Amino acid sequence: MAQKNLKIVRLLEPELCLECRFSKIANVTGQDGVPQRMIYCKRLDCDNWDIVDAEPATSVRTEDGEEF
């Protein structure tokens, strides 16, 4: 299985992601070890991302149980 390089990015318009078919609510743990509820996106080329200050995510678990 390929190694996934998960990043935490800022969303330009977060409300657009709420209805997007590629997004799911997830519990995400960052480098600081603190879990937070965020939006997980399966799309790899979204124009709604601000990747300038992206930081690595150590774990992602969606509400339906998928883990990345």
N, C-alpha and C positions, 0 to 999 in steps of 0.2 A: 504494500500500500504506500502511496506517495506521501511524503511529509507535507503537512499543511502549515503554512506560514500565516497565522491569524494575527490581525492587527485591530487595534481600537482606533477608530477615526471619528472625526466630528462630522455630523450631518448638517448640510446647509439648510435643508427644509425637512425636519424630522416628520412632520405630519404627512408628507408624501409617502413615507415608508409604511405607515400604518395600514394602508390599503393595497400595498404592493404584493404581488403573488410570490416574490422572491424573499420576502422578509418574515421573520418569526421573532417573538419575544424570547430572550434567553438570559440566563444567569452567566455573567462573564467575570472571570477573575483576571485582573491585570498583574503587572509586575510587583505591585505593592501588596498583593495577596488578599485584597479586599474584594469580595464578590459584589457585583452590581447588576441590576436589571437593565438590559440594553436590547437593541435590535440587532439580530443576526441576519446577514444578507448572503444569499447564495449566488448573487450576481457578482461577477468579477470586474465589471467595467462601468459601474454606476456613476452618472454625472452629479449625483447628490452628495458625494463624499468630498471632504476637505482632508487630504492626506498629508498636509505639510507637517503636522505635529503628531503623526501616527505613532502609537506605541504597541509593543507586542502584548498579546493576550496569552495567558498560560493555560486557561481552560474555558470552554464554552459548552453550556448544556441548555438546550431549548426546552420550552415548557412541555413538549410532547416526548421528551426523553432522549432525543438525539444528543450525542456528545462528540465534540470535535477537539 
